[in-house]
């Protein structure tokens, strides 16, 4: 131990207790504020722990021994022996858990556990390189789509960006490797005639109000399933719904989460048709509640099962919407395509894209214009006709 490290007033106190330690065993000192400090060196990185007031030298010895063991076993964050597995698990439990929505955290954890750790988990963190990222891409491409490879890559890049910020590594190996190019999936919105046919054909269906709101408000399925009656105003002329939450299923448990973004928390005006359908739906639900009696789970949900419990989104698409589309002779679509249909219908009617963007809860109007650029040529044609009309 370097004697210059000990402050002058405490040399007498600590001198008798000092003893030289071999490399890697760490050292202990008594600080000028009366607290004990433990240091060890892991490679060129110094790890320091300051004990709370009241701790004694025996406590410091225990902390030193634990640090030495952790460094030796590769369990100490930021040391040369730290593995990719150790870092990623720490990142998931810390930063990711504190910043991600529950459903996103579940997906990130699944990707790390199933697609990263089995191949790269035992590599040392500071030796994980661009070549390892390329190898992961090759393995992923054998079993998942290019879009999924892109998603896996984004998880890896986010995790290692945090490692750079924490100065655990010098550079982000995922940043220099480019994932597969994004292939934009064409929008599969229903035409105006098809949307009308769907609503007419759904008349009397238990989910008629759900389909109606999806086509007239453009709300996401999770937002619709998380909608409560307290968020609904049916009296004209202020009929509207307020998007306050989203229903998600995480590890078999229902959770009410925050909307997708801050802009997703919004109010959406209701059309006369949507208001009438919701009123009829509420009467039907009241009858269900009376029939269920004490077994009714009162979550105040607008869309719920026969016992008041939440509806499962995947079942709605596969067991309800698609059979209805087949019966009506309409093209098969995902539930999310009803949202696209709502946006397309409004844009082709000449509604300002800024208004449509706010209704959809997009982060910006640029996102709306980018997603629905296929509608713009028709809108430009309408602009040209309007100009001719204005100028005679």
PyMOL commands that set and color helices and strands:
alter all, ss='L'
color gray80, all
select helices_A, chain A and resi 3-5+8-15+57-73+84-99+102-120+125-127+130-141+146-165+192-201+208-217+221-225+229-231+262-264+272-295+313-327+336-348+353-360+365-371+373-391
alter helices_A, ss='H'
color red, helices_A
select strands_A, chain A and resi 27-30+36-42+45-50+232-233+240-243+246-250+253-257+266-269
alter strands_A, ss='S'
color yellow, strands_A
deselect
rebuild
show_as cartoon
